[in-house]
């Protein structure tokens, strides 16, 4: 019995490799998918940026609350909370009160320097006393940084004025301005000594000038001893000058004026220059 076996021709290895490459090859992105990926990437960037700013505002608000004095809870609000089970209006009132106490020194910044909070934090020393600048190397730069706050971002080591939100520069805040003026010479301290940034230093200079103009700060005028020669009346122009009626028509007013004889060359040069304007 004869068996007929139909065998297919063997597949070439190069063809197998092509098939495997096609299976491994990834399908390219279409233009619509590229736009979708870019859109999702932009949304993620915006979300991360807003999340960072929100966290910064939250930490700043929490630090302001920590500086505030402790507020005792209202017994009436606690009673309402126990009865009705909700105290959302009370929390809103507490937040409003906290914001008002945080901004209580904006209108009258000079009150902060007499408060117990200031004495507890600084004592009797100046605001900039004990402040150390952060700089690279052993030699500090000749100028401080331009500003410590850029938008919502605060640098790691803000200057003595930027680090305390209750310190506000005003021309009526005399006690604060006196801390930045030398009592011996009346000169404003250099920012490299106090560590104040250039933005706050400019505000300090303007406030000090305005306070001096308004009479809130004194002027330091150095004492100068004048010699007697400045007020003497023995020189020829004052002491030896005779009154006009006693002078003759040909006599000079001053004794030394008649001895001066002009140079002829210089006179000729002047005449050439002003020849058009001279009267003949």
Secondary structure, DSSP 4 states (H G I P E B T S, - for coil): ------PPPPPPHHHHHHHHHHHHSPPPPPHHHHHHHHHHHHHHHHHHHHHHHHHHHHHHHHHHHHHSPP-PPPHHHHHHHHHHS--HHHHHHHHHHHHHHHTTTSS-GGGGGGSHHHHHHHTTS-TTTT-----SSSSPPSS--S-SEETTEE-TT--TTTT-TT----TT-HHHHHTTB-TTT-PBPPHHHH---HHHHHHHHHHHHHHHHTTSS---PPP----GGGG---STTTTSPPPGGG--SSS-SSTTTTT----HHHHHHHHHHTGGG---
